[in-house]
Amino acid sequence: MLKAATSSAGDRQTLHLCGHMANDVARHLERMRPGLLRKTPRAPENGPKWIGDRNAKRSTTGREAKVLLFPTWQEVRQKCLDGASTGDDAKVTLWSYIRAYQGKRSGSKDTLYVLRRQDIHDLLSEVQKLLELENPWTWIRAPQDNVAALQRDILASLSFHKGVDHVYVEPRGQYDLVLSGSDHQSAARKIHSLIAGPVAVRGGTCFGPGCTGMGGSNVDLNVFEEPVVDHGPRVGFWMTACAEIDATAKVIERTRLFYPDEYIFLVSDCGFDYSELAKKHNVTLITPDQSSPEVNAQRKQKAALRAAYGMGTNQYGMDVASWLGWWFKAAEESGCDWLIHLEDDVWTSHRHDPVKLPPSNVGIAGPSFRNNMRYPDQLYNWLNANAADTVKRPIQPYYNGMGASIVSTEALRRLESRLSDIDISTLHEYDRRFMRGTDITMCLLMLMVGYDVDVWTDCVDLREVPNYHQGEDVEGIAFQHGRKDFYNTELAGAHAALLPWQVFEHPSHASAQAKRKTLIILNARSDISLWEIGMRMKGFFDQEVYFFECRKAISGQFHALDFTALQKQEADFRQYLQNWENGPASGPTASTTVLAVSDWWSTVAQVLGDRLRQWPADRLAEVTVRYVHLYIPLQNVVTSEDNQLAVLHRLIEFCMMTGRARDDTNFVEAVTLADLEKAVDRLGDMSTVRDTTLGMMKRMLGYAGEGDAMLLSPKIEHDLVVNLADKTSMLDIAEEIAKNAQQSTISTKIIDFMQTVRGAGVPWHHDCEAMDNDSAAGRYTPEVCQGCFNFMSTYWAMKGLLEHDDEVLEMARKSSREAWGLAV
């Protein structure tokens, strides 16, 4: 704790006297030896600068000693009872006590006394009686903030875990001398002996006028009535808040109980006013959007939908660049070593254990989340190969940057300086959740700038706790994520009415139709977060809605040409379809099932059609099946953030899922040659890549000639097509799909669907004879089919050129030397 100092004439000596009756003991010292002590100006409220502050300068020539004067439990008890009539005094006394002292399971040389569980129970029982005689609401401001809750918190903070009857009380932090402050004179005499020295204090440093070369007898004195505790590296808190005003207030109040002076950074991100809360609890507040919550909601619902098929915001419309900027601002202003991530469902049980803080090579550490949010295999392999060399291998295989995680401010400063060097587009390609869930964002970014992602053992996500019941505390854990038991459900309902696109449950919208089995297939581009739309259908059906992602092998990365991914998706779809078929057709357990697919080759539609054709008519009458295509217009297919390879992926997938409309009354958009050229311009100046991709797109879409506008629609038969660019929110999309599903029972289009793509060894081998049956409508032609024979090799050639990869180029050469005249 104390730094050793060399002895030389004029060395400065400082005595830090803190704790119970510190001022009284200081006065006794002055009377014992007038002029010995020179009282210094009072230090800042959070204690002497050298305590718990890495950035402060420490004396390199002076000697310092730190003395704690502790109260007995009987004195603590009496102070609580004396202050009970005024309410807050009793509570403040107890919280001050547990911030300065801790309970241990076994005794040691630092033990002050033994404290029993019954002692705390007896004290709070007496306090409650006094408060009931006076005005209990000056102390207990809310029904849930009662004596029983306080007792539970005090016991947890002192390590009275289940079955523990007594603990050994010790100081938090280290002191050179620990004395009872009850006997002022005795304490003063012992401290005077330390001053008169020479005495060896902690660290082997000599303290007192008898030390060699001291050359003087004066001692500077710092006096603190409260114990000054060194909790190790300095921590602060970071939080964004929206409409859960009551829960946010509870989280802040709860944090302040254990961290009365620490830095708290709060962002009001939805237009709600938190100024009074910030002022009351000394919180740094920023409100980036000064508009009303209503205007804020309208802007965010549109941004969230645009980013669902683009990039830039999370699922709630929060701009990720701004989100990172708030982290950087807090790291710069706080002066802390770590920032703990608070959310409106993060519960603080007690102060963190400094021993459990992550090591310096960790950028972010959160709860163990091994059963959830695992990295996609392709991304995990890519990270192990491409993350900075300073990152330890193997990398932790799951994300855990949610609430209750802890972030290094040093790592944040490095991230800010190197953010522009990170290939954001590639990360986004490998896992679409990279920006949609900010629990994930920070983990990937920290790996890319050379910091580890790890588990912080002083926090927990309650989804990982077996048999957890809401409202319970998890023993021995400082921060718990998932405590929604203190949400204001009435306020949440009002929030749902204001921002319905942000929440999943909407009972007021539920349909009155009789319960029946409903199957909805959502077919969309591989990188669209379909679960966000699927889960928002819950409010439009009067039964349970289940969502299943059949694209687990895809995870956002383009896999349309990956036969393994195709097989995995088809197998998952078959299995889930079988489970759905075997369930009851009606009754209380009937459900709506939403399946997410990216059906490039019509395999899912064919599997579904084959199964339904085998059903008898009476069974078909009991169910609803709808095949829905979510369409993105060509001008919205690529974004400014996509790199060249991502652009190539997007354009190919668009052509695989889109074709000429059957007639001029049933199309989604009209596309001209100029539109195609504008799209391929995003590939850059490499003429070979640009021109070849343009030729490939023209053939795949069946472009007829110069100047003609192509009328496009999804290639696969569908019951409903939704143009995402026409919608304002994900809830609008969910509502349109739900209404369509309630209009009729079975999809005759799917039952009668003719197989248009047949496997012949590889999935991209088209059956020309089958497609010729549609040639009269201009939808398919043998020429288009011949182009599809070769676009696999064309894709690999483009990929090789963009990545400057000779091995990939050689693969393309061997595959085909005549893919639309490409000279490779």
Secondary structure, 3 states (H helix, E strand, C coil): CCCCCCCCCCCCEEEEEEECCHHHHHHHHHHHCCCCEEECCCCCCCCCCCCCCCCCCCCCCCEEEEEEEECCHHHHHHHHHHHHHHCHHHHHHHHHHHHHEEEECCCCCCCCEEEEHHHHHHHHHHHHHHHHHCCHHHCCCCCCCCHHHHHHHHHHHCCCCCCCCEEEEEECCCCCEEEECCCHHHHHHHHHHHHHCCEECCCCCEECCCCCCCCCCCEEEEEECCCCCCCCCCEEEEEEECCCHHHHHHHHHHHHHHCCCCCEEEEECCCCCCHHHHHHCCCEEECCCCCCHHHHHHHHHHHHHHHHCCCCECCCCCEHHHHHHHHHHHHHHHCCCEEEEECCCEEECCCCCHHHCCCCCEEEEECCCCCCCECCHHHHHHHHHHCCCCCCCCCCCECCCCCCCEEEHHHHHHHHHHHHHCCHHHHHHHECHHHHCHHHHHHHHHHHCCCEEEECCCEEEHHHCCCCCCCCCCCCCCEEECCCCCCCHHHHHHHHHHCHHHCCCCHHHCCCCCCCEEEEEEECCCCCCHHHHHHCCHHHCCCCEEEEECCCCCCECCCCCCHHHHHHHHHHHHHHHHHHHHCCCCCCCCCEEEEEECCCCCHHHHHHHHHHHCCCHHHHCCEEEEEEEEECCHHHCCCCCCCHHHHHHHHHHHHHHEEECCCCCCCCEEECHHHHHHHHHHHCCCHHHHHHHHHHHHHHHCCCCCCCCEEEEECCCCCEEEEHHHCCCHHHHHHHHHHHHHHCCCCHHHHCCCCCCCCCCCCCCCCHHHHHCCHHHCCCCHHHHHHHHHHHHHHHHHHHHHHCCHHHHHHHHHHCCCCCCCCC
